[in-house]
Amino acid sequence: MDLVIIVILIGIVVFFFKQFSSFVYFVAIIDLFFRLLHMIASNLKIAEFINFVNKYIPASIPSVLNNYSTGILNTLLIWGYIILMVIFEFYIIRTFLRKK
C-alpha cells in the first residue's frame, strides 16, 4: 500500500512539475516527512499514535525499497536513492551559497 501511494505522489509531482529539481525535492521532502513522523511517534510514547505510524507510514523511502525489492534491483534502487540525496544536498548547498 505504501509503495502505491509513493508511486502515485511521484507521478503527480512529475506531471505538474516537469523539472528534475522538483522531483528531487519531492523525494527528499517525503523521506524527511516519514522519518520525522517516526521520530515524533517514538518520542511521544502515545500507543495509538505509535501503532498508527508503524502500521500505515513507512520508516523511510529506503525501507519501502527494501520491502518491495530484492537482489540487484534493490541495490540499483538504493543507489538511485543515494544519488538523488547527493543531488538534493548539492541543491541545498547551492541555494545556501547564493543567499550569502
MMTF fields as JSON, N, C-alpha, C and O atoms, coordinates in Angstrom:
{
  "mmtfVersion": "1.0.0",
  "mmtfProducer": "UNKNOWN",
  "numBonds": 399,
  "numAtoms": 400,
  "numGroups": 100,
  "numChains": 1,
  "numModels": 1,
  "chainsPerModel": [1],
  "groupsPerChain": [100],
  "chainIdList": ["A"],
  "bondAtomList": [4, 2, 8, 6, 12, 10, 16, 14, 20, 18, 24, 22, 28, 26, 32, 30, 36, 34, 40, 38, 44, 42, 48, 46, 52, 50, 56, 54, 60, 58, 64, 62, 68, 66, 72, 70, 76, 74, 80, 78, 84, 82, 88, 86, 92, 90, 96, 94, 100, 98, 104, 102, 108, 106, 112, 110, 116, 114, 120, 118, 124, 122, 128, 126, 132, 130, 136, 134, 140, 138, 144, 142, 148, 146, 152, 150, 156, 154, 160, 158, 164, 162, 168, 166, 172, 170, 176, 174, 180, 178, 184, 182, 188, 186, 192, 190, 196, 194, 200, 198, 204, 202, 208, 206, 212, 210, 216, 214, 220, 218, 224, 222, 228, 226, 232, 230, 236, 234, 240, 238, 244, 242, 248, 246, 252, 250, 256, 254, 260, 258, 264, 262, 268, 266, 272, 270, 276, 274, 280, 278, 284, 282, 288, 286, 292, 290, 296, 294, 300, 298, 304, 302, 308, 306, 312, 310, 316, 314, 320, 318, 324, 322, 328, 326, 332, 330, 336, 334, 340, 338, 344, 342, 348, 346, 352, 350, 356, 354, 360, 358, 364, 362, 368, 366, 372, 370, 376, 374, 380, 378, 384, 382, 388, 386, 392, 390, 396, 394],
  "bondOrderList": [1, 1, 1, 1, 1, 1, 1, 1, 1, 1, 1, 1, 1, 1, 1, 1, 1, 1, 1, 1, 1, 1, 1, 1, 1, 1, 1, 1, 1, 1, 1, 1, 1, 1, 1, 1, 1, 1, 1, 1, 1, 1, 1, 1, 1, 1, 1, 1, 1, 1, 1, 1, 1, 1, 1, 1, 1, 1, 1, 1, 1, 1, 1, 1, 1, 1, 1, 1, 1, 1, 1, 1, 1, 1, 1, 1, 1, 1, 1, 1, 1, 1, 1, 1, 1, 1, 1, 1, 1, 1, 1, 1, 1, 1, 1, 1, 1, 1, 1],
  "groupList": [{"groupName": "MET", "atomNameList": ["N", "CA", "C", "O"], "elementList": ["N", "C", "C", "O"], "formalChargeList": [0, 0, 0, 0], "bondAtomList": [1, 0, 2, 1, 3, 2], "bondOrderList": [1, 1, 2], "singleLetterCode": "M", "chemCompType": "L-PEPTIDE LINKING"}, {"groupName": "ASP", "atomNameList": ["N", "CA", "C", "O"], "elementList": ["N", "C", "C", "O"], "formalChargeList": [0, 0, 0, 0], "bondAtomList": [1, 0, 2, 1, 3, 2], "bondOrderList": [1, 1, 2], "singleLetterCode": "D", "chemCompType": "L-PEPTIDE LINKING"}, {"groupName": "LEU", "atomNameList": ["N", "CA", "C", "O"], "elementList": ["N", "C", "C", "O"], "formalChargeList": [0, 0, 0, 0], "bondAtomList": [1, 0, 2, 1, 3, 2], "bondOrderList": [1, 1, 2], "singleLetterCode": "L", "chemCompType": "L-PEPTIDE LINKING"}, {"groupName": "VAL", "atomNameList": ["N", "CA", "C", "O"], "elementList": ["N", "C", "C", "O"], "formalChargeList": [0, 0, 0, 0], "bondAtomList": [1, 0, 2, 1, 3, 2], "bondOrderList": [1, 1, 2], "singleLetterCode": "V", "chemCompType": "L-PEPTIDE LINKING"}, {"groupName": "ILE", "atomNameList": ["N", "CA", "C", "O"], "elementList": ["N", "C", "C", "O"], "formalChargeList": [0, 0, 0, 0], "bondAtomList": [1, 0, 2, 1, 3, 2], "bondOrderList": [1, 1, 2], "singleLetterCode": "I", "chemCompType": "L-PEPTIDE LINKING"}, {"groupName": "GLY", "atomNameList": ["N", "CA", "C", "O"], "elementList": ["N", "C", "C", "O"], "formalChargeList": [0, 0, 0, 0], "bondAtomList": [1, 0, 2, 1, 3, 2], "bondOrderList": [1, 1, 2], "singleLetterCode": "G", "chemCompType": "PEPTIDE LINKING"}, {"groupName": "PHE", "atomNameList": ["N", "CA", "C", "O"], "elementList": ["N", "C", "C", "O"], "formalChargeList": [0, 0, 0, 0], "bondAtomList": [1, 0, 2, 1, 3, 2], "bondOrderList": [1, 1, 2], "singleLetterCode": "F", "chemCompType": "L-PEPTIDE LINKING"}, {"groupName": "LYS", "atomNameList": ["N", "CA", "C", "O"], "elementList": ["N", "C", "C", "O"], "formalChargeList": [0, 0, 0, 0], "bondAtomList": [1, 0, 2, 1, 3, 2], "bondOrderList": [1, 1, 2], "singleLetterCode": "K", "chemCompType": "L-PEPTIDE LINKING"}, {"groupName": "GLN", "atomNameList": ["N", "CA", "C", "O"], "elementList": ["N", "C", "C", "O"], "formalChargeList": [0, 0, 0, 0], "bondAtomList": [1, 0, 2, 1, 3, 2], "bondOrderList": [1, 1, 2], "singleLetterCode": "Q", "chemCompType": "L-PEPTIDE LINKING"}, {"groupName": "SER", "atomNameList": ["N", "CA", "C", "O"], "elementList": ["N", "C", "C", "O"], "formalChargeList": [0, 0, 0, 0], "bondAtomList": [1, 0, 2, 1, 3, 2], "bondOrderList": [1, 1, 2], "singleLetterCode": "S", "chemCompType": "L-PEPTIDE LINKING"}, {"groupName": "TYR", "atomNameList": ["N", "CA", "C", "O"], "elementList": ["N", "C", "C", "O"], "formalChargeList": [0, 0, 0, 0], "bondAtomList": [1, 0, 2, 1, 3, 2], "bondOrderList": [1, 1, 2], "singleLetterCode": "Y", "chemCompType": "L-PEPTIDE LINKING"}, {"groupName": "ALA", "atomNameList": ["N", "CA", "C", "O"], "elementList": ["N", "C", "C", "O"], "formalChargeList": [0, 0, 0, 0], "bondAtomList": [1, 0, 2, 1, 3, 2], "bondOrderList": [1, 1, 2], "singleLetterCode": "A", "chemCompType": "L-PEPTIDE LINKING"}, {"groupName": "ARG", "atomNameList": ["N", "CA", "C", "O"], "elementList": ["N", "C", "C", "O"], "formalChargeList": [0, 0, 0, 0], "bondAtomList": [1, 0, 2, 1, 3, 2], "bondOrderList": [1, 1, 2], "singleLetterCode": "R", "chemCompType": "L-PEPTIDE LINKING"}, {"groupName": "HIS", "atomNameList": ["N", "CA", "C", "O"], "elementList": ["N", "C", "C", "O"], "formalChargeList": [0, 0, 0, 0], "bondAtomList": [1, 0, 2, 1, 3, 2], "bondOrderList": [1, 1, 2], "singleLetterCode": "H", "chemCompType": "L-PEPTIDE LINKING"}, {"groupName": "ASN", "atomNameList": ["N", "CA", "C", "O"], "elementList": ["N", "C", "C", "O"], "formalChargeList": [0, 0, 0, 0], "bondAtomList": [1, 0, 2, 1, 3, 2], "bondOrderList": [1, 1, 2], "singleLetterCode": "N", "chemCompType": "L-PEPTIDE LINKING"}, {"groupName": "GLU", "atomNameList": ["N", "CA", "C", "O"], "elementList": ["N", "C", "C", "O"], "formalChargeList": [0, 0, 0, 0], "bondAtomList": [1, 0, 2, 1, 3, 2], "bondOrderList": [1, 1, 2], "singleLetterCode": "E", "chemCompType": "L-PEPTIDE LINKING"}, {"groupName": "PRO", "atomNameList": ["N", "CA", "C", "O"], "elementList": ["N", "C", "C", "O"], "formalChargeList": [0, 0, 0, 0], "bondAtomList": [1, 0, 2, 1, 3, 2], "bondOrderList": [1, 1, 2], "singleLetterCode": "P", "chemCompType": "L-PEPTIDE LINKING"}, {"groupName": "THR", "atomNameList": ["N", "CA", "C", "O"], "elementList": ["N", "C", "C", "O"], "formalChargeList": [0, 0, 0, 0], "bondAtomList": [1, 0, 2, 1, 3, 2], "bondOrderList": [1, 1, 2], "singleLetterCode": "T", "chemCompType": "L-PEPTIDE LINKING"}, {"groupName": "TRP", "atomNameList": ["N", "CA", "C", "O"], "elementList": ["N", "C", "C", "O"], "formalChargeList": [0, 0, 0, 0], "bondAtomList": [1, 0, 2, 1, 3, 2], "bondOrderList": [1, 1, 2], "singleLetterCode": "W", "chemCompType": "L-PEPTIDE LINKING"}],
  "groupTypeList": [0, 1, 2, 3, 4, 4, 3, 4, 2, 4, 5, 4, 3, 3, 6, 6, 6, 7, 8, 6, 9, 9, 6, 3, 10, 6, 3, 11, 4, 4, 1, 2, 6, 6, 12, 2, 2, 13, 0, 4, 11, 9, 14, 2, 7, 4, 11, 15, 6, 4, 14, 6, 3, 14, 7, 10, 4, 16, 11, 9, 4, 16, 9, 3, 2, 14, 14, 10, 9, 17, 5, 4, 2, 14, 17, 2, 2, 4, 18, 5, 10, 4, 4, 2, 0, 3, 4, 6, 15, 6, 10, 4, 4, 12, 17, 6, 2, 12, 7, 7],
  "groupIdList": [1, 2, 3, 4, 5, 6, 7, 8, 9, 10, 11, 12, 13, 14, 15, 16, 17, 18, 19, 20, 21, 22, 23, 24, 25, 26, 27, 28, 29, 30, 31, 32, 33, 34, 35, 36, 37, 38, 39, 40, 41, 42, 43, 44, 45, 46, 47, 48, 49, 50, 51, 52, 53, 54, 55, 56, 57, 58, 59, 60, 61, 62, 63, 64, 65, 66, 67, 68, 69, 70, 71, 72, 73, 74, 75, 76, 77, 78, 79, 80, 81, 82, 83, 84, 85, 86, 87, 88, 89, 90, 91, 92, 93, 94, 95, 96, 97, 98, 99, 100],
  "secStructList": [7, 2, 2, 2, 2, 2, 2, 2, 2, 2, 2, 2, 2, 2, 2, 2, 7, 7, 1, 2, 2, 2, 2, 2, 2, 2, 2, 2, 2, 2, 2, 2, 2, 2, 2, 2, 2, 2, 2, 2, 2, 2, 2, 2, 7, 7, 2, 2, 2, 2, 2, 2, 2, 2, 2, 2, 1, 7, 1, 7, 2, 2, 2, 2, 2, 2, 2, 2, 7, 7, 2, 2, 2, 2, 2, 2, 2, 2, 2, 2, 2, 2, 2, 2, 2, 2, 2, 2, 2, 2, 2, 2, 2, 2, 2, 2, 2, 2, 2, 7],
  "xCoordList": [0.831, 0.0, 0.878, 0.599, 1.934, 2.775, 3.507, 3.742, 3.877, 4.54, 3.597, 4.02, 2.346, 1.359, 1.174, 1.104, 1.097, 0.922, 2.13, 1.97, 3.325, 4.531, 4.6, 4.948, 4.275, 4.303, 3.278, 3.574, 2.093, 1.072, 1.53, 1.367, 2.097, 2.586, 3.716, 3.752, 4.634, 5.718, 5.148, 5.611, 4.153, 3.514, 2.867, 2.967, 2.203, 1.58, 2.629, 2.452, 3.712, 4.778, 5.395, 5.604, 5.686, 6.279, 5.302, 5.722, 4.016, 3.012, 2.9, 2.851, 2.859, 2.668, 3.969, 3.992, 5.036, 6.329, 7.281, 7.809, 7.49, 8.235, 9.748, 10.491, 10.214, 11.647, 12.187, 11.503, 13.42, 14.064, 14.276, 14.178, 14.564, 14.792, 13.536, 13.639, 12.371, 11.126, 10.996, 10.561, 11.367, 11.329, 12.3, 11.962, 13.492, 14.498, 13.999, 14.084, 13.479, 12.942, 11.782, 11.678, 10.922, 9.781, 10.241, 9.735, 11.188, 11.689, 12.291, 12.053, 13.064, 13.683, 12.625, 12.723, 11.626, 10.565, 9.79, 9.518, 9.436, 8.688, 9.527, 9.019, 10.805, 11.66, 11.811, 11.722, 12.035, 12.135, 10.827, 10.845, 9.705, 8.4, 8.213, 7.776, 8.546, 8.434, 9.309, 8.86, 10.552, 11.481, 11.04, 11.165, 10.53, 10.054, 8.859, 8.808, 7.909, 6.755, 7.176, 6.647, 8.111, 8.569, 9.331, 9.236, 10.08, 10.789, 9.801, 9.96, 8.787, 7.762, 7.037, 6.796, 6.689, 5.986, 6.832, 6.309, 8.117, 8.956, 9.186, 9.449, 9.093, 9.314, 8.039, 8.107, 6.876, 5.625, 5.149, 4.525, 5.436, 5.043, 3.526, 3.04, 2.779, 1.325, 1.067, 1.365, 0.523, 0.402, -0.414, -0.028, -1.52, -2.366, -1.623, -1.695, -0.919, -0.177, 0.975, 1.227, 1.672, 2.78, 2.264, 2.873, 1.152, 0.573, 0.15, 0.382, -0.472, -0.902, 0.296, 0.288, 1.318, 2.509, 3.209, 3.605, 3.365, 4.048, 3.264, 3.853, 1.941, 1.112, 0.985, 1.063, 0.79, 0.435, 1.536, 1.42, 2.574, 3.595, 4.94, 5.388, 5.588, 6.896, 7.939, 7.779, 8.993, 10.03, 10.822, 11.239, 11.033, 11.775, 11.591, 11.024, 12.066, 11.985, 12.856, 12.419, 14.081, 14.836, 14.134, 14.293, 13.366, 12.635, 11.553, 11.284, 10.935, 9.95, 10.657, 10.172, 11.796, 12.542, 12.988, 12.905, 13.456, 13.888, 12.723, 12.892, 11.545, 10.367, 9.838, 9.319, 9.967, 9.341, 10.309, 9.879, 11.597, 12.545, 13.683, 13.956, 14.33, 15.456, 16.53, 16.297, 17.686, 18.766, 19.335, 19.473, 19.661, 20.323, 19.394, 19.854, 18.094, 17.142, 17.142, 17.127, 17.159, 17.201, 18.474, 18.433, 19.587, 20.861, 20.814, 21.264, 20.28, 20.18, 19.248, 19.553, 18.124, 17.181, 17.774, 17.593, 18.476, 19.113, 20.186, 20.293, 20.989, 21.987, 21.333, 21.85, 20.203, 19.456, 18.985, 19.037, 18.525, 18.111, 19.292, 19.161, 20.44, 21.637, 22.038, 22.383, 21.992, 22.328, 21.348, 21.76, 20.059, 19.069, 19.355, 19.192, 19.776, 20.084, 21.341, 21.427, 22.309, 23.509, 23.133, 23.616, 22.277, 21.8, 21.026, 21.171, 20.201, 19.459, 20.419, 20.215, 21.449, 22.453, 23.134, 23.39, 23.424, 24.008, 23.067, 23.507, 21.781, 20.805, 20.742, 20.662, 20.778, 20.714, 21.956, 21.851, 23.123, 24.368, 24.418, 24.828, 24.008, 23.996, 23.063, 23.418, 21.892, 20.953, 21.509, 21.365, 22.139, 22.724, 23.829, 23.901, 24.682, 25.783, 25.296, 25.921, 24.199, 23.635, 23.01, 22.972, 22.527, 21.874, 22.882, 22.507, 24.137, 25.188, 25.225, 26.045],
  "yCoordList": [-1.189, 0.0, 1.255, 2.202, 1.27, 2.458, 2.702, 3.854, 1.636, 1.787, 2.415, 3.256, 2.022, 2.584, 4.074, 4.863, 4.46, 5.874, 6.686, 7.775, 6.175, 6.893, 7.015, 8.078, 5.949, 6.0, 7.003, 7.747, 7.039, 7.999, 9.428, 10.302, 9.67, 11.011, 11.437, 12.586, 10.529, 10.852, 11.144, 12.06, 10.379, 10.635, 12.008, 12.698, 12.41, 13.732, 14.827, 15.811, 14.665, 15.673, 15.79, 16.898, 14.66, 14.69, 15.317, 16.035, 15.052, 15.599, 17.114, 17.818, 17.623, 19.051, 19.848, 20.949, 19.306, 19.992, 19.195, 18.165, 19.659, 18.879, 19.044, 18.548, 19.721, 19.889, 18.754, 18.253, 18.369, 17.315, 17.744, 16.921, 19.018, 19.501, 19.34, 19.067, 19.502, 19.306, 17.867, 17.609, 16.937, 15.523, 15.235, 14.508, 15.797, 15.596, 16.167, 15.508, 17.388, 17.998, 17.171, 16.997, 16.669, 15.88, 14.614, 14.293, 13.9, 12.674, 12.992, 12.27, 14.065, 14.441, 14.849, 14.481, 15.601, 16.035, 14.836, 14.763, 13.906, 12.721, 11.892, 11.431, 11.701, 10.911, 11.59, 10.931, 12.888, 13.61, 13.549, 13.423, 13.638, 13.549, 12.188, 12.114, 11.115, 9.769, 9.634, 9.142, 10.071, 9.959, 10.824, 10.417, 12.007, 12.899, 12.301, 12.354, 11.738, 11.119, 9.957, 9.8, 9.153, 8.04, 8.538, 7.941, 9.619, 10.176, 10.757, 10.573, 11.454, 12.001, 10.875, 10.959, 9.824, 8.699, 8.033, 7.648, 7.894, 7.234, 8.116, 7.599, 9.423, 10.318, 10.676, 11.044, 10.579, 10.924, 9.837, 10.13, 8.61, 7.462, 7.346, 6.95, 7.697, 7.51, 6.248, 6.211, 5.234, 3.917, 3.96, 3.338, 4.676, 4.726, 5.379, 4.905, 6.459, 7.159, 6.302, 6.244, 5.636, 4.756, 3.627, 3.314, 3.014, 1.934, 2.425, 1.744, 3.607, 4.169, 4.428, 4.049, 5.071, 5.393, 4.115, 4.009, 3.157, 1.916, 1.101, 0.398, 1.196, 0.401, 1.038, 0.332, 2.358, 2.995, 3.843, 4.203, 4.166, 5.062, 4.345, 3.875, 4.263, 3.605, 4.437, 5.648, 3.792, 4.481, 5.444, 6.504, 5.089, 5.933, 5.356, 4.276, 6.073, 5.562, 4.318, 3.372, 4.277, 3.027, 1.821, 0.702, 2.027, 0.896, 0.391, -0.809, 1.3, 0.887, 0.115, -0.926, 0.621, -0.067, -1.449, -2.416, -1.55, -2.845, -3.805, -5.019, -3.269, -4.092, -4.71, -5.826, -3.99, -4.442, -4.915, -5.298, -4.899, -5.389, -6.138, -5.935, -6.997, -7.765, -7.851, -7.54, -8.271, -8.558, -7.335, -6.273, -7.497, -6.445, -5.252, -4.111, -5.502, -4.398, -3.518, -2.292, -4.131, -3.376, -2.545, -1.379, -3.132, -2.411, -1.214, -0.128, -1.397, -0.296, 0.807, 1.991, 0.422, 1.42, 2.198, 3.412, 1.507, 2.188, 3.144, 4.258, 2.74, 3.646, 4.83, 5.945, 4.594, 5.704, 6.679, 7.894, 6.139, 6.983, 7.782, 8.974, 7.136, 7.824, 8.949, 10.045, 8.677, 9.716, 10.881, 12.038, 10.595, 11.665, 12.493, 13.713, 11.853, 12.591, 13.44, 14.528, 12.96, 13.758, 14.982, 16.085, 14.79, 15.916, 16.891, 18.103, 16.383, 17.242, 18.061, 19.259, 17.421, 18.121, 19.216, 20.308, 18.926, 19.924, 21.126, 22.273, 20.864, 21.959, 22.802, 24.029, 22.154, 22.89, 23.749, 24.916, 23.188, 23.945, 25.1, 26.206, 24.854, 25.913, 27.051, 28.222, 26.72, 27.743, 28.503, 29.723, 27.804, 28.443, 29.425, 30.534, 29.013, 29.876, 31.088, 32.148, 30.941, 32.069, 33.101, 34.285, 32.679, 33.584, 34.45, 35.457, 34.092, 34.818, 36.205, 37.01],
  "zCoordList": [0.0, 0.0, 0.0, -0.736, 0.818, 0.886, -0.418, -0.784, -1.133, -2.418, -3.441, -4.234, -3.431, -4.358, -4.099, -5.042, -2.844, -2.503, -2.956, -3.509, -2.732, -3.136, -4.656, -5.171, -5.382, -6.845, -7.369, -8.304, -6.792, -7.21, -6.941, -7.793, -5.769, -5.449, -6.382, -6.822, -6.687, -7.616, -8.998, -9.678, -9.416, -10.704, -10.764, -11.779, -9.687, -9.636, -9.709, -10.427, -8.978, -8.989, -10.378, -10.871, -11.009, -12.347, -13.348, -14.254, -13.191, -14.107, -13.974, -14.983, -12.751, -12.534, -12.605, -13.155, -12.059, -12.053, -12.935, -12.518, -14.114, -15.094, -14.965, -15.813, -13.933, -13.735, -12.861, -11.969, -13.141, -12.366, -10.925, -10.015, -10.706, -9.341, -8.482, -7.286, -9.068, -8.315, -7.852, -6.73, -8.703, -8.338, -7.194, -6.26, -7.265, -6.215, -4.896, -3.86, -4.931, -3.714, -3.156, -1.942, -4.017, -3.555, -2.836, -1.761, -3.417, -2.786, -1.419, -0.45, -1.34, -0.062, 0.965, 2.136, 0.537, 1.454, 1.989, 3.188, 1.127, 1.566, 2.537, 3.559, 2.225, 3.11, 4.47, 5.506, 4.469, 5.742, 6.528, 7.752, 5.838, 6.49, 7.168, 8.316, 6.448, 7.025, 8.266, 9.301, 8.155, 9.28, 10.462, 11.617, 10.169, 11.229, 11.969, 13.197, 11.246, 11.904, 12.801, 13.901, 12.344, 13.184, 14.407, 15.479, 14.259, 15.404, 16.417, 17.624, 15.921, 16.813, 17.532, 18.736, 16.804, 17.419, 18.494, 19.54, 18.257, 19.257, 20.483, 21.568, 20.329, 21.464, 22.215, 23.388, 21.571, 22.25, 23.202, 24.222, 22.879, 23.714, 23.88, 24.939, 22.818, 22.794, 21.973, 20.78, 22.6, 21.976, 20.68, 19.69, 20.675, 19.482, 18.309, 17.175, 18.597, 17.548, 17.039, 15.835, 17.956, 17.557, 16.674, 15.652, 17.057, 16.259, 14.878, 13.879, 14.818, 13.539, 12.63, 11.459, 13.172, 12.371, 11.916, 10.755, 12.804, 12.439, 11.415, 10.594, 11.463, 10.563, 9.182, 8.177, 9.107, 7.845, 7.213, 6.042, 7.929, 7.398, 7.412, 8.458, 6.243, 6.214, 6.95, 7.104, 7.398, 8.16, 7.286, 7.753, 6.031, 5.099, 3.698, 3.532, 2.71, 1.34, 1.165, 0.509, 1.728, 1.606, 2.23, 1.743, 3.29, 3.872, 2.918, 2.862, 2.173, 1.157, 0.048, -0.395, -0.399, -1.448, -0.977, -1.734, 0.253, 0.789, 0.972, 0.86, 1.253, 1.484, 0.19, 0.205, -0.937, -2.175, -3.242, -4.329, -2.964, -3.962, -3.27, -2.087, -4.031, -3.51, -4.58, -5.748, -4.165, -5.094, -5.778, -5.172, -7.04, -7.81, -8.024, -8.051, -8.177, -8.337, -7.1, -7.207, -5.938, -4.696, -4.614, -4.222, -4.977, -4.962, -5.898, -5.534, -7.093, -8.051, -7.548, -7.691, -6.965, -6.444, -5.272, -5.176, -4.388, -3.251, -3.75, -3.237, -4.741, -5.296, -5.996, -5.945, -6.647, -7.24, -6.179, -6.37, -5.056, -3.933, -3.395, -3.116, -3.25, -2.752, -3.7, -3.259, -4.994, -5.979, -5.884, -5.964, -5.714, -5.542, -4.293, -4.312, -3.218, -1.998, -2.159, -1.589, -2.922, -3.2, -4.035, -3.777, -5.027, -5.842, -4.977, -5.134, -4.062, -3.143, -2.287, -2.089, -1.79, -0.987, -1.812, -1.305, -3.074, -3.966, -4.116, -4.038, -4.329, -4.464, -3.191, -3.259, -2.046, -0.778, -0.591, -0.213, -0.852, -0.688, -1.684, -1.331, -2.907, -3.923, -3.513, -3.649, -3.019, -2.567, -1.38, -1.304, -0.457, 0.721, 0.324, 0.853, -0.605, -1.014, -1.815, -1.771, -2.538, -3.287, -2.356, -2.69, -1.21, -0.254, 0.465, 1.066, 0.421, 1.11, 0.586, 1.027]
}
